[in-house]
Amino acid sequence: MNQQPASITLPVPVRRRTALTALHAIPWAVALGVYALFPGYEPLATQMFVMILFALSLDLLVGYAGIVTLGHAGLFGTGAYTAGILAAHGFNDPIATALCGMGAAALVGLLFGSCMLRTKGLALLMLSMASAFLLYELANKATGWTGGDDGLQGISFGPVLGLFEFDFRGRTAFFYTLGVLFLAFLFVRTLINSPFGWSLRGIRENDRRMGAIGCPIYQRRLTAYVIAAALAGLAGALQAQATQFVALHVLSFELSGDVLVMLILGGSGHLYGAFLGVPLFMFAQDLLAKQDPTNWQLGQGIILIGMVLFAPGGMMGIGRRLMAAVRRRARP
C-alpha cells in the first residue's frame, strides 16, 4: 500500500505589525483629551508637541543609529530662523515655510554631518557642540537678518491651508502641530521598521560586523543624520510659527542638553520615549522651579542621575519591565 509522504509545515515568517493598535492610540487620545478637558492649556500643549517632535528627531540618532550629539539645537534653530526670516520678508505660508525650514536644516545637517560622522566618541561630541556654537554666533552677528540678541520680532504667518488663522488662544497652532507630529511619527515609525532602520540598529550594536557584511556604514549614518536634521528643522519651524517669535535660545547649548535629558528620561530607542520624557521634564521643571526658584536645577540633576542609575531605559524601560513581570505572573 502506497503511503503518502508526510506533509511538512514550514514556519511562517514573523511579520511586524504595522497597524496602529489601541495602545498606540493612547498618546493621541490623551492629546485630544487635554484640549477637551483643559481649555486654556493649548499653548503649553503646543510647546510639548514641538519638543516631542524635536526629541523624536534626536531619538533617531541616539536611540537607533547610536550617534550621540550635543549640538542638535543648531538644526532646530536653523529651521526656526529660516521660517521666521521668510515670514519677515513676506513669504508667510505656514506649510511652505515649514518645508523650507526642513530643507535648510537638512542642508546644514548634510554639511556638518559629512565632516562630523567621520569621527566617533569624544571627537564627535566636540564637533557637534562646535557646529551649534558656530550657528549661534552667526545668528548673533547677523543682526540685520536675525535681530541678534533682541530676537526676530514682528513676524506673522498666514492661515494654515489658507483657512485657519493663528488665533490668540492657540487652537489652530494646537491642531496644526499635533497633525504635523502625527505625520512625522508615522514616517519615523515606518523608517525604523524598514530594512534601513534595522541596518541602523546593526550599526549601533556592531559597526565592524555590519561593515564586514557589506553595509555602507558612513552613508547610512549620514542619511540618518540628514533625516533627523530635517525633522529637527521642522520642529523649529513649528516653534517659530506657534510663537511668532525666534530668539537665540533656539540655537543654544542649553536647549541641546534639555532635549537630550528629555529623551533619557523617556527612554531612547523606544519610539514613544519622547512622548513620555518631554511632559515629565517640563512638569518636573515647573514643579522644581516653584519649590526652589534658585536651585531647581539641582533637583533636576538628582532626578536625572537616579534615572540613569536605577532606570537606564527611562520610563519606557520601567514600563516594559512591569509588563514583563505581569506576563510572567499571568502564566499558569
Helices and strands as residue ranges (DSSP letters): H 26-37, H 42-59, I 60-65, H 73-88, H 94-116, H 121-141, H 143-146, G 148-150, H 171-192, H 195-205, H 207-212, H 217-243, G 248-251, H 253-266, H 273-291, H 296-310, H 314-330
